[in-house]
């Protein structure tokens, strides 16, 4: 049973890093540091968008519009940390 908890914890940890990479890439594109016409940048950005948008989209609809500031990755990362802590507590009880 602990193996399952460790697997879920690892997947959630990887997803946090994917969220961070997605946020950083969006900043780099917004400030014209990287060009999305580059095929590698486009493929990476498309992958990150497809992986993160199903989770971030509903949260963006709930959060108020703050102009150019997107807080949805922070909310998702906090939720993931909460879920990881719950899993760890439950793993120690079992």
N, C-alpha and C positions, 0 to 999 in steps of 0.2 A: 504494500500500500504506500509506503514511503517513496518507492520508486516513481509512482504515479505523481505524487506531490512534487517531487524533484523535477520531473519532466515538465509539469505545468509551470512551476516556478521558473525554470530555464526558458521556456517559451515566452512567458510574460516578460522576463528580463530582456530577451532579444527584441521583443516588440517595443520596449521602451527605447532601445537604441535605434530601431527603425523610425520611431516617431521623432527622435532627436535629429537623425540624418535628414528626414523629410523637412523639418523646420529649417535646418541650416541650408539645405539646397534651395528652399523657397526664398530665403533671404538672399542667397547668392544670385539667384535669377532676378529677383526684384531690384537689386542694386547693380545689375549688369556686370557682375564679376565673371559669371559663366554664361555662355550662349546656348540656348536650347536648340539652335540649329545644328550644333555638334551632335552627331548620332549617339555617342556614348552618353552624353549628358541627358539627351532626350530619353534614352532607354532606361537609365537609372531613375530619372524623374518620373517617368510613366510607371515604373514598377513601384516606387515609393507611393505615388498617388493611388494606385490601385489597391495597395495593401492597407493604407491608412485611411482613405476616404470613407469606407463603410463605417468606421468607428467615429471619425471626426465629424462627418456630415450631420448626423442627428444632434450632436452636442452643439455644433455651430448654430443650428436652428433654435436651440433653447437659450443660448447665451445672448445677451444684448449686443447690439452692434457698437463696437468701440472704434469705429473708423478703420484704420489700417492695422489695428492690433488684434491678433487672433490668439485668444487664450485657450482654445479648445485642446491643443496638445498638452498644455499644463494640466488641465482638468483630467484628461485621460491618463496622464502619467501619475497623477495623485490617486486616481481610482485604481490603477494597476498596483501601486505600492500598497494601498489598502487591502486589495485582494491577496497580494503576496503575504502580507502580515497575517491575514486571516488563515490562509493555508498553513503557514508555519505554526500558528497557535493550534490549529486542529491536528496537525501532524504530531505535535508533542503530546496531545491528549490521547491519541490512538496508540 
